[in-house]
């Protein structure tokens, strides 16, 4: 692990899963031992409703578009369901600087997120086309 990476203090948090129906998706994941973690949330800024699941594997964040929004629809149209990996960062701004120096592109600039009690999040696209989310730890 590089010194810069360690300084950011990244801790894996979840895999983002695009879906059309949170309840139907929850039933499918229940067969894999997953259960709901906490209350559902709706984030009008991000245009999604969501739910976290925990179980025998990594935490999952199920996300579905709200009403007329198309946040996850493009991923679903391409058949992509597990579309982002998320880490909590001790220093979000330093994390953004680190990844942009490695040629990542900011897709969603830092914004307060309902799912994390107003903590800031940002999405970046790595040069290999992997979408990542950074979540401010505090």
Rosetta blueprint (number, residue, H / E / L):
1 X L
2 X L
3 X H
4 X H
5 X H
6 X H
7 X H
8 X H
9 X L
10 X E
11 X E
12 X E
13 X E
14 X E
15 X E
16 X E
17 X E
18 X E
19 X L
20 X L
21 X L
22 X H
23 X H
24 X H
25 X H
26 X H
27 X H
28 X H
29 X H
30 X H
31 X L
32 X L
33 X L
34 X L
35 X E
36 X E
37 X E
38 X E
39 X E
40 X E
41 X E
42 X E
43 X E
44 X L
45 X L
46 X L
47 X L
48 X E
49 X E
50 X E
51 X E
52 X E
53 X E
54 X E
55 X L
56 X L
57 X L
58 X L
59 X L
60 X E
61 X E
62 X E
63 X E
64 X E
65 X E
66 X L
67 X L
68 X L
69 X L
70 X L
71 X L
72 X L
73 X H
74 X H
75 X H
76 X H
77 X H
78 X L
79 X L
80 X L
81 X L
82 X E
83 X E
84 X E
85 X E
86 X E
87 X E
88 X E
89 X E
90 X L
91 X L
92 X H
93 X H
94 X H
95 X H
96 X H
97 X H
98 X H
99 X H
100 X H
101 X H
102 X L
103 X L
104 X L
105 X E
106 X E
107 X E
108 X E
109 X E
110 X E
111 X E
112 X E
113 X L
114 X H
115 X H
116 X H
117 X L
118 X L
119 X L
120 X E
121 X E
122 X E
123 X E
124 X E
125 X E
126 X L
127 X L
128 X L
129 X L
130 X L
131 X E
132 X E
133 X E
134 X E
135 X E
136 X E
137 X L
138 X L
